């Protein structure tokens, strides 16, 4: 999956918190989100009005949460584990580790394996 496919997949599943998401879908979407945020923050700093980055963040909040939950589902973990990010330092490190880990091979309780065999 490339960046364009990942962004289309995440945005087409805008508020879909069920199913599974593969690593490339999550990480390509995250990279596109960071690049967009950096560009829009630069524009906001140049104009002195921080509206574009705010709109960007609000528009991608729900899809970002949804793909994070689906990524956790791929690891056979509940989406509620996303709240571990509230634990300072350790929570973020643990989520990065989980998101970088290969998902469950074969079907799990959240659906079939999204990777082709």
N, C-alpha and C positions, 0 to 999 in steps of 0.2 A: 504494500500500500504506500503510495506517495503522499506528499503533503496535500495536494489538491483533492485526492480521493478521501483522505482522512477528514479534511475540513467539511467536504460535502456530506460525508457519512455522519459526522457529529451534528451538523446543522440540520440534516434531515431527520435526525432522532432528537430534536431539540429538547424535549422534556421526557424522553424515554428512559426511565430508571430501571428497566428490566432487561434481561439478556446479558450478553458478554461483549467486551471490547478488547481487541488484541493490543499488544504493546505499541505497535507502530501507529495505530489509530490514535491512541492517547498522546504519545510523544510528538507526533507530527502536529496534532491540533495544539498542543501546548507550545511548541515552537512558533507556530503561526500566530498564536495569541500573544506571545512575548514580543515578536517582531512588530505586530500591529500596535501593541501598547507603547513600545519604544518610539516608533514613528509618530504616533499621535501625541505622546508626551512632548516630543520635540516641537511639534507644531503648536501645542498648547503653551509651551514655554516661550516660543517666539512671539505668539500673539498676546500672551499674558492672560488668556481666558481658558481655564481648565475644563472646558465643556466636552471636547471631543474624546478625551481619555475617559471621562466619566460615562459618556454614552456607550463607548466601547466596552467598558467594564460591566456595566449593567446589562448590555445586550448579550454578553457571553457568560454571564454568571450561571444561569440555569443550564446551558449546554455543557459548561465546564464541570459543574457538579454531576450532571447526568453521566458524562463519559468517565468521570472518576469512580462513580458508583458501579458502572458497568465493568470498569477495569478491575475493581475489587471482586465483582461477581466472577470474573474470569479466573481469579485465584481461589474461588470457592469461599469467599468471605462476604459477610453482610456489608451492605453499603453504609451501615452505621459506623463502621470502622473509619470512615472518612473524618469523623469527629475527633479522632486521635490527634489531628493536627493542632488541636487546642492545647495539647501538652507541649510546653516549650521545648524546643530543640529536638528532643527525642521523638516526638510525634512526626515532625517533618522528615527526619532521617528515616524513620520506619516506613512512612508512606512512599518516599522515593525508592527505598529498597524493594518494597512490594510492587510498585508500579514498574520497576525494571526487571522483575522476575517473570519467568515463563509461566503462563497460565496453566491451569489443570488440563492435562491431556485427556481427551475424550469428554463425554458429557459430564456435567455436574448438576447440582440441584437448581442452578440458574439457567440451564439450557445446554444445547449441544456445543461442541468445540467450534469456535468461529474460524479456526485455521483449517485449510484443506489438508487432507491426509496425504 
